[in-house]
Amino acid sequence: MDRHGIEGHEVIEGEVKATGNGAHVLVPKRWRGADVKIVRTSDHDG
């Protein structure tokens, strides 16, 4: 596993869920319009 340093304001944990031809992670509505970064933390290549 690689190690990455990210500075930010808040962290949430979630599960990626299938949607259409892709997938999504739900975040709080108040994050709408914010810049975010997604980091995969497991080896699952589903």
N, CA, C and O atoms as a DFTB+ gen file, in Angstrom:
184 C
 N C O
     1  1       0.852      -1.173       0.000
     2  2       0.000       0.000       0.000
     3  2       0.899       1.238       0.000
     4  3       1.881       1.302       0.740
     5  1       0.557       2.207      -0.827
     6  2       1.271       3.482      -0.846
     7  2       0.815       4.353       0.313
     8  3      -0.270       4.156       0.859
     9  1       1.643       5.310       0.682
    10  2       1.293       6.255       1.742
    11  2       1.181       7.637       1.108
    12  3       2.076       8.068       0.380
    13  1       0.083       8.325       1.387
    14  2      -0.168       9.655       0.843
    15  2      -0.501      10.601       1.982
    16  3      -1.206      10.222       2.918
    17  1      -0.007      11.814       1.915
    18  2      -0.361      12.835       2.898
    19  2      -1.340      13.812       2.277
    20  3      -1.087      14.354       1.201
    21  1      -2.453      14.038       2.949
    22  2      -3.487      14.953       2.453
    23  2      -3.873      15.885       3.586
    24  3      -4.181      15.435       4.690
    25  1      -3.858      17.176       3.316
    26  2      -4.340      18.147       4.296
    27  2      -5.776      18.489       3.956
    28  3      -6.117      18.668       2.787
    29  1      -6.617      18.580       4.973
    30  2      -8.017      18.875       4.719
    31  2      -8.739      19.308       5.974
    32  3      -8.123      19.590       7.002
    33  1     -10.059      19.358       5.874
    34  2     -10.903      19.865       6.946
    35  2     -11.717      18.781       7.649
    36  3     -12.060      18.928       8.822
    37  1     -12.026      17.700       6.946
    38  2     -12.922      16.697       7.512
    39  2     -12.724      15.379       6.758
    40  3     -12.443      15.383       5.559
    41  1     -12.869      14.267       7.453
    42  2     -12.741      12.946       6.844
    43  2     -13.996      12.143       7.155
    44  3     -14.491      12.162       8.282
    45  1     -14.510      11.431       6.144
    46  2     -15.592      10.477       6.378
    47  2     -15.163       9.141       5.793
    48  3     -14.319       9.094       4.899
    49  1     -15.740       8.059       6.292
    50  2     -15.509       6.745       5.721
    51  2     -16.810       6.284       5.105
    52  3     -17.888       6.521       5.651
    53  1     -16.705       5.624       3.967
    54  2     -17.905       5.153       3.297
    55  2     -17.596       3.965       2.421
    56  3     -16.442       3.555       2.289
    57  1     -18.631       3.416       1.824
    58  2     -18.496       2.282       0.920
    59  2     -18.910       2.739      -0.469
    60  3     -19.914       3.434      -0.629
    61  1     -18.135       2.349      -1.467
    62  2     -18.451       2.690      -2.854
    63  2     -19.596       1.796      -3.304
    64  3     -19.538       0.577      -3.148
    65  1     -20.642       2.407      -3.864
    66  2     -21.820       1.670      -4.310
    67  2     -21.979       1.830      -5.819
    68  3     -21.720       2.897      -6.374
    69  1     -22.410       0.754      -6.471
    70  2     -22.615       0.771      -7.912
    71  2     -23.746       1.726      -8.288
    72  3     -24.754       1.828      -7.589
    73  1     -23.552       2.424      -9.415
    74  2     -24.587       3.285      -9.971
    75  2     -24.354       3.400     -11.471
    76  3     -23.289       3.846     -11.897
    77  1     -25.331       3.006     -12.274
    78  2     -25.174       3.059     -13.723
    79  2     -23.945       2.285     -14.176
    80  3     -23.772       1.120     -13.818
    81  1     -23.079       2.943     -14.976
    82  2     -21.846       2.313     -15.452
    83  2     -20.657       2.638     -14.563
    84  3     -19.522       2.344     -14.939
    85  1     -20.876       3.229     -13.408
    86  2     -19.786       3.624     -12.515
    87  2     -20.123       3.302     -11.076
    88  3     -20.798       2.315     -10.782
    89  1     -19.644       4.144     -10.192
    90  2     -19.890       3.961      -8.765
    91  2     -19.837       5.323      -8.075
    92  3     -19.330       6.289      -8.645
    93  1     -20.358       5.403      -6.849
    94  2     -20.335       6.663      -6.113
    95  2     -20.131       6.420      -4.623
    96  3     -20.324       5.315      -4.115
    97  1     -19.735       7.487      -3.947
    98  2     -19.623       7.510      -2.494
    99  2     -20.450       8.706      -2.036
   100  3     -20.260       9.817      -2.530
   101  1     -21.358       8.488      -1.105
   102  2     -22.177       9.594      -0.610
   103  2     -21.398      10.411       0.408
   104  3     -20.716       9.863       1.274
   105  1     -21.509      11.722       0.291
   106  2     -20.908      12.655       1.245
   107  2     -22.003      13.582       1.746
   108  3     -23.069      13.654       1.134
   109  1     -21.769      14.289       2.837
   110  2     -22.790      15.195       3.359
   111  2     -23.189      16.273       2.342
   112  3     -22.354      16.759       1.578
   113  1     -24.456      16.632       2.344
   114  2     -24.965      17.640       1.415
   115  2     -24.216      18.964       1.540
   116  3     -24.064      19.686       0.555
   117  1     -23.750      19.287       2.745
   118  2     -23.037      20.553       2.936
   119  2     -21.709      20.583       2.175
   120  3     -21.116      21.652       2.028
   121  1     -21.229      19.437       1.690
   122  2     -19.993      19.376       0.901
   123  2     -20.235      19.738      -0.564
   124  3     -19.280      19.844      -1.334
   125  1     -21.478      19.928      -0.956
   126  2     -21.794      20.237      -2.352
   127  2     -20.975      21.422      -2.831
   128  3     -20.957      22.464      -2.177
   129  1     -20.296      21.278      -3.963
   130  2     -19.475      22.339      -4.517
   131  2     -18.053      22.374      -3.998
   132  3     -17.236      23.151      -4.491
   133  1     -17.737      21.540      -3.003
   134  2     -16.385      21.514      -2.425
   135  2     -15.456      20.659      -3.286
   136  3     -15.919      19.779      -4.013
   137  1     -14.163      20.911      -3.209
   138  2     -13.163      20.046      -3.828
   139  2     -12.879      18.905      -2.865
   140  3     -12.658      19.138      -1.677
   141  1     -12.884      17.673      -3.366
   142  2     -12.638      16.506      -2.529
   143  2     -11.617      15.592      -3.196
   144  3     -11.370      15.703      -4.396
   145  1     -11.025      14.691      -2.420
   146  2     -10.132      13.660      -2.926
   147  2     -10.617      12.328      -2.374
   148  3     -10.972      12.224      -1.200
   149  1     -10.629      11.317      -3.224
   150  2     -11.055       9.985      -2.822
   151  2      -9.820       9.090      -2.812
   152  3      -9.067       9.064      -3.786
   153  1      -9.604       8.353      -1.716
   154  2      -8.464       7.449      -1.596
   155  2      -8.995       6.053      -1.339
   156  3      -9.716       5.838      -0.364
   157  1      -8.648       5.086      -2.205
   158  2      -9.047       3.699      -1.991
   159  2      -8.129       3.097      -0.935
   160  3      -6.907       3.168      -1.065
   161  1      -8.702       2.508       0.103
   162  2      -7.910       1.994       1.215
   163  2      -7.919       0.466       1.320
   164  3      -7.353      -0.086       2.264
   165  1      -8.549      -0.222       0.371
   166  2      -8.547      -1.689       0.385
   167  2      -8.057      -2.201      -0.959
   168  3      -7.995      -1.450      -1.933
   169  1      -7.707      -3.498      -1.012
   170  2      -7.213      -4.106      -2.242
   171  2      -8.325      -4.563      -3.174
   172  3      -8.035      -5.064      -4.261
   173  1      -9.562      -4.411      -2.793
   174  2     -10.689      -4.901      -3.598
   175  2     -10.658      -4.279      -4.993
   176  3     -10.624      -3.056      -5.132
   177  1     -10.668      -5.120      -6.018
   178  2     -10.677      -4.634      -7.409
   179  2     -11.978      -4.953      -8.099
   180  3     -12.023      -5.014      -9.327
   181  1     -13.070      -5.166      -7.322
   182  2     -14.414      -5.505      -7.779
   183  2     -14.690      -5.133      -9.129
   184  3     -15.793      -5.370      -9.622
